[in-house]
């Protein structure tokens, strides 16, 4: 299979790891995202955040997840064969993400099954992981994707 060929459900291999790339966080974007979507003091106010449990400004978990979703779409799913997702089974924010942090992410194909109701598609179960620049695991996600099957 060439990189330009569509990636169908049939092409996913259980246990295969797919790199998503890296993304960094600035204080400005952490505050901007949080003001719009998660305006808790430790996300929007550096002084208040310093006095919080976290000891400083941290990114909203939803911000982290959103940036990883962007990497997922840009570097993993094939727009010719992806059919969306019925949801996530689990999201875990294990360590705070701070200004200046760079996360490196990957996804592993944890399982796959043909759809019982729609023979033209299959389900891919994926485990996402992201580590910070220190190698610390900061986020895990268990996700599900619906992917077009190879035409007969």
Buried (B, 14 or more C-beta within 10 A) or exposed (E): EEEEEBBBBEBBEEEEEBEBBEBEBEBEBBBEBBEEEBEEBBBBBBEEBEEBEEEBBBBBBBBBBEBBBEBBEEBBBEEEBBBEBEEEEEBEBEBBBBBEBEBBBBBBBBEBEEBEEEEEBBBBBBBBBBBBEEEEEBBBBBBBBBBBBEEE
